[in-house]
Amino acid sequence: MTMVKGAMIFALSTVMLFASACEDTGGTPEERQAIETAVRDYLGALAEAYSTLDPNVLDGHASPNEKAAVHKLLKELLQKSGDRIEAELVGYDIQSLSVFRGINATVRLIEVWNITLYGAADGIEKGKTPNSIQNTLLQMRLVEGRWIVIGRSIMERETPIPETETPAGEGA
């Protein structure tokens, strides 16, 4: 039993040592600024891709795999419901930014979107979701001197309940 405990303690110590060696370096101020700019530009291009149904606007901001993932989502949306989305990025907040070996980065952020759904064929508005909040994780890589998104994962989505007005004379 003691030998098993010793092996477990050794394994745990090794994992902790490895984890501390891989901890967030934060990157240099220049790296952080370049990554933050790349995040801003990617999110703007992503909003445009959804609104125009054109993933090609992600060129220079996303890897071919990430661009293909967005294309697939757009295609599925059109095929399943015949709808298109107008996505307006209201704002975002970078929660953490980690740089690894100077060429890889992970960015955790909170994004706030206003989403309007339109019928693709007739263009008639079908619904709105203001202030939709998404906790996302972006995987980034430095490619030919430029940071690009190689993967985006939505970790959590919080869609607010639309507010209703209180009729005059009723309690607040």
N, C-alpha and C positions, 0 to 999 in steps of 0.2 A: 504494500500500500504506500509506503514511504517513497519507494522508487517511482511510482506512478505520479505522486504529488510533485516530486522533484522534476520529473519530465514535463509535467503541466506548467510548473513555475518557469522552467527554462523556456518552454515554447511561448508562454505569455510574455516573458521578458524579451525574447527575440522579436516577437510581433510588435511590442511597444517600441523597441529600439528602431526597428525598420520604419514604423509609422512616424517616429520623431525625425528620422532622417529624411522622410518624404514630406514633412510639414510644409505648410504655406511659406514660401519665401517672400511672397508679396511682390516680387519682381522689383526692378528699378523703377524710379518715377517715370522714366521714358517708356518702359515697357507697359506700365499701368496705364499711362495716357494713351498709348497706341491701342491697347486692348479696349479701353473704355470708348474710344472713338470708333473702333471696329464694331463694338456692340451697338452703339447708337446707329451707325450706318446700316448694319444688318437688320435691326428692328424696323427701321424706316423702309428698307427694301422689302421686308417681309409683309408689312402692311400694304405696300403697293402691289406685291404679288397676289395677295388675297383679293384686293379690290379690282385688279385688272385681269385676274385669272391667268397671269403671265409669270411663270417662275423664272423666266430669263432675266428679270430685273435683279435676281440674286447673284448674277455673274459678278465675280470680284469680291463678293461678300460671303459666299458659302461654297463649300466643297461640292463636287458633282453629286456625291451621295446625299448630302443635305438638300440640295436643289431637287433631286429626284424624289426625296421624301415629301417635300412641299408639293411637287407636281402631283404625286399620288393622292395626297389629301384633297387637292383642288379637284382632281378628276373624280374621286369618290363622292365629293359633295355634289357635283353636277349630275353624276349618274344616279345617286340615291334619291335626291330630292329635286333636282333641277334648279337648285338655288345658287346664288352667288352671295358672297359676303363683302361688305364694305367695312374694312377694319381701320379704325383710327386709333393710333397709339396715343393715349392721353399722357402717359408718363411711365417711368420705370425708376427703380432704385436698385443699385448694385449692393447686395448684401455681403458678398465676399468675392474675392478674386485671388486665385492661386496660380502661380506660375511654376512650372516644373521644367527643369533643364533648359530654360530659355526658349523653348519651342512649343511647349504645350501649356494650355491654360484652362482653368475651369472657372466659370463665372456663375454664381448663384444670384438671381435677381427676382424682384417682384415687378411684374408688368401690369399696367392698367390699360384696358382696351374698351373702346366703345364699338360695339358690333351691330351692324344693321344688315338684315337678311332681305334679299330681293329675289323675286322669281327671275330666273335666268332668261326665260322666253319673253316675258312681258315687262320686266323691269319694275313691277309693282312691289312696294315695300311690304314685307310679310311680318316684320317684327324688329324690335330693338332690344339690345342688352347693353345699357350704359354701365360703365365702371366695372367691367368684368375683370377680376383680379386673378392673375396666374403666377404661381411660384414656379420658376423655370430654372433649368440648368443648361448652360451652354458649354459645350466642349469646343475649344479653339486650338488652332495650330498656326504656327508661323510658316508661311509658304512664300518663298521668293521675296522675303522682306515684308510681307503683309500678313496681318492676322485675319484669319477667316474662320467662320463657324463650320465645324465638321459634324456637329450634332446638337439638336435641341430637344430637351425632354421637359414636358410639363409635369411637374411633381405634384402639384395641387392646383385645383381650380375652384374659385369662389365666385359664383354668379349671384349678384345681389337680387333680391326680390324687388320688383318695380314698386316705387312709392305710389301710394294713392292719396288723393287729396281728402282732407277731412271736411265734410259739408259744413257750411256756415252755421254757427250756433251750437255745434256739438263740442264737447270737451276735447282739449288737446292732450 
